Amino acid sequence: METIMKLKALDQIHISAVKADSLRPNEEFEVSDSLGAELLKKHPGALEDLGGIAEKAEKAPKNKAAPKPTNKSA
């Protein structure tokens, strides 16, 4: 699973993979680390890295199995 990166647009910019409309100055958005690194390389003056987030893109599902009732036999 890939972690996500939080970026901020410093200038108005259009990135169709992020949003259908243009990103406005100071608008924050989240992308995968790989896409974020690519965007920062291509548009260094238009985007700012906000340090990313330490969360995973998807959290692992919790175990939904209920414990065995004590009044039941195997």
C-alpha positions as CSV (number, residue, x, y, z in Angstrom):
1,M,0.0,0.0,0.0
2,E,1.2,3.4,-0.9
3,T,1.2,6.4,1.5
4,I,-0.3,9.7,0.4
5,M,1.4,13.1,0.1
6,K,-0.3,16.4,0.9
7,L,0.5,19.2,-1.5
8,K,-0.5,22.9,-1.8
9,A,-0.9,24.8,-5.0
10,L,1.1,28.1,-4.8
11,D,-0.3,29.3,-8.1
12,Q,-3.3,28.5,-10.2
13,I,-2.5,25.2,-12.0
14,H,-4.5,22.5,-13.8
15,I,-3.7,18.9,-13.0
16,S,-6.4,16.7,-14.5
17,A,-5.4,13.7,-12.5
18,V,-6.2,15.6,-9.3
19,K,-9.2,17.7,-10.2
20,A,-11.3,18.5,-13.3
21,D,-11.1,22.2,-12.6
22,S,-8.0,24.3,-12.0
23,L,-6.4,24.2,-8.5
24,R,-6.6,27.7,-7.0
25,P,-3.7,29.3,-5.1
26,N,-3.4,27.9,-1.5
27,E,-5.7,25.0,-2.3
28,E,-4.5,21.8,-0.6
29,F,-4.9,18.3,-2.1
30,E,-3.6,14.7,-1.6
31,V,-2.0,12.4,-4.1
32,S,0.1,9.2,-3.9
33,D,3.8,9.6,-3.1
34,S,4.9,8.6,-6.6
35,L,2.5,11.1,-8.3
36,G,3.4,13.8,-5.7
37,A,7.2,13.4,-6.4
38,E,6.6,13.6,-10.2
39,L,4.4,16.7,-9.8
40,L,7.0,18.5,-7.6
41,K,9.7,17.7,-10.1
42,K,7.6,19.0,-13.1
43,H,6.2,22.1,-11.3
44,P,8.6,23.1,-8.6
45,G,7.4,26.7,-8.4
46,A,3.7,26.0,-8.5
47,L,3.4,23.4,-5.7
48,E,4.6,23.0,-2.1
49,D,5.0,19.8,-0.2
50,L,3.2,20.1,3.1
51,G,5.2,17.3,4.6
52,G,2.9,14.4,3.6
53,I,0.8,12.4,6.0
54,A,1.9,9.3,7.9
55,E,-1.4,7.5,7.1
56,K,-1.8,4.7,4.6
57,A,-4.1,5.2,1.6
58,E,-6.2,2.3,2.9
59,K,-6.4,1.0,6.4
60,A,-6.4,-2.7,7.0
61,P,-9.9,-4.0,7.7
62,K,-10.6,-5.0,11.3
63,N,-11.4,-8.6,12.2
64,K,-15.2,-8.9,12.3
65,A,-15.4,-12.4,13.7
66,A,-17.1,-12.5,17.1
67,P,-15.6,-14.5,19.9
68,K,-17.1,-18.0,20.4
69,P,-20.0,-17.9,22.9
70,T,-19.2,-19.6,26.2
71,N,-22.5,-21.5,26.3
72,K,-21.8,-23.3,23.0
73,S,-19.7,-26.5,22.6
74,A,-17.4,-27.2,19.7
